[in-house]
Amino acid sequence: MTTSPANSPVNTASSHSTSPVSAASSGSFWSDMKILWHMIVRQGRGQTHEERLEDFYKGQASGYDSFRKRLLHGKKDLFDQLPAPPGGVWVDLGAGTGENAENWGERLNEFSNVYLVDLSSSLLKVAQARIEQRGWQNVKAIHHDATTFLPPEGMADVVTFSYSLTMIPDWHKAVDQAIRMLKPGGVLGIVDFYVSRKYPPEGNVRHVWSTRHFWQIWFATDNVFLSGDHLPYLQSHLETVVLSERRGKVPYMPFVRAPHYVYVGRKPVV
Ligand SMILES: C[S@@+](CC[C@H](N)C(=O)[O-])C[C@H]1O[C@@H](n2cnc3c(N)ncnc32)[C@H](O)[C@@H]1O
């Protein structure tokens, strides 16, 4: 599969008997087991990053939203703290099924254009079906690599990564590209898993040895790479508006809480 050029929307040709959106959000014990099988056993194989992503996600699109709602905490919180400037452009990098667009509520209509960018065709099909179902005229699902995507306008007011930065091997490149496309004064919003550095910047949370190592190893089996460097990198390139470091439940693991952060940073106006 090749990467489509920027602003080429996902193929809309779909004739589903069950809506992919309801399949993604309907959870059951068996859909959870299927997802866990993909996460623990199958993991994600292939020669390229895109092939590994598609291999990992193609069997999970159904039940994805339901399972991830219980694993990926803080997304609504992030969106509640982001501005929706009238006529603005929002780019969601690693958008998956496009569920984040729901988090704006009515404020989604403020944007002139919204780009839901992802490399997984299976998840983008759900995003495209969601766009059609909701009748969102200003939203497009785009098959593209987050490290090189640029909206047709050339600039964005709001860029987000929600639990995608840890899945992008060239995360520096993805953050640099996000900052490049932001207008001066525009905001970057991120929610993701992480571990702290052994010696984090002053004011940031410090995780103990077991936390730092356990979660890195546990997530790495699914090609999710937790880093102590994401936050310090963001903090050194943007003006921090919001930083909240927390922990959240993991389905079927009652005694542990995985660390995640919610970050909003503003591109300096020079
Ligand atoms: C854990 S999912 C999160 C999806 C969604 N943002 C959410 O909050 O539910 C990570 C997403 O990042 C996407 N992704 C990983 N690397 C990418 C890349 N280089 N370019 C675009 N998307 C990427 C994956 O395909 C996947 O949809």
The ligand as a MOL file (V3000), in Angstrom:
LIG
                    3D

  0  0  0     0  0            999 V3000
M  V30 BEGIN CTAB
M  V30 COUNTS 27 29 0 0 0
M  V30 BEGIN ATOM
M  V30 1 C -3.2560 4.2060 19.6140 0
M  V30 2 S -3.8660 4.7800 18.0690 0 CHG=1
M  V30 3 C -4.7180 6.2660 18.5470 0
M  V30 4 C -5.7910 6.6300 17.5930 0
M  V30 5 C -6.6260 7.8700 17.9650 0
M  V30 6 N -5.8170 9.0680 17.9180 0
M  V30 7 C -7.2590 7.7070 19.2980 0
M  V30 8 O -7.0180 8.5440 20.1690 0
M  V30 9 O -8.0490 6.7670 19.4810 0 CHG=-1
M  V30 10 C -2.4140 5.3910 17.2310 0
M  V30 11 C -2.7180 5.7860 15.8040 0
M  V30 12 O -1.5480 6.3710 15.2310 0
M  V30 13 C -1.4900 5.9600 13.8660 0
M  V30 14 N -0.1260 6.1580 13.3730 0
M  V30 15 C 1.0210 5.5750 13.8080 0
M  V30 16 N 2.0760 6.0190 13.0980 0
M  V30 17 C 1.5960 6.9120 12.1920 0
M  V30 18 C 2.1970 7.7180 11.1990 0
M  V30 19 N 3.5260 7.7010 10.9890 0
M  V30 20 N 1.4070 8.5300 10.4680 0
M  V30 21 C 0.0580 8.5630 10.6800 0
M  V30 22 N -0.5610 7.8220 11.6170 0
M  V30 23 C 0.1840 7.0060 12.3670 0
M  V30 24 C -1.9650 4.5160 13.9290 0
M  V30 25 O -2.3450 4.0100 12.6750 0
M  V30 26 C -3.0990 4.6190 14.9060 0
M  V30 27 O -4.3080 4.9170 14.2780 0
M  V30 END ATOM
M  V30 BEGIN BOND
M  V30 1 1 1 2
M  V30 2 1 2 3
M  V30 3 1 2 10
M  V30 4 1 3 4
M  V30 5 1 4 5
M  V30 6 1 5 6
M  V30 7 1 5 7
M  V30 8 2 7 8
M  V30 9 1 7 9
M  V30 10 1 10 11
M  V30 11 1 11 12
M  V30 12 1 11 26
M  V30 13 1 12 13
M  V30 14 1 13 14
M  V30 15 1 13 24
M  V30 16 1 14 15
M  V30 17 1 14 23
M  V30 18 2 15 16
M  V30 19 1 16 17
M  V30 20 1 17 18
M  V30 21 2 17 23
M  V30 22 1 18 19
M  V30 23 2 18 20
M  V30 24 1 20 21
M  V30 25 2 21 22
M  V30 26 1 22 23
M  V30 27 1 24 25
M  V30 28 1 24 26
M  V30 29 1 26 27
M  V30 END BOND
M  V30 END CTAB
M  END
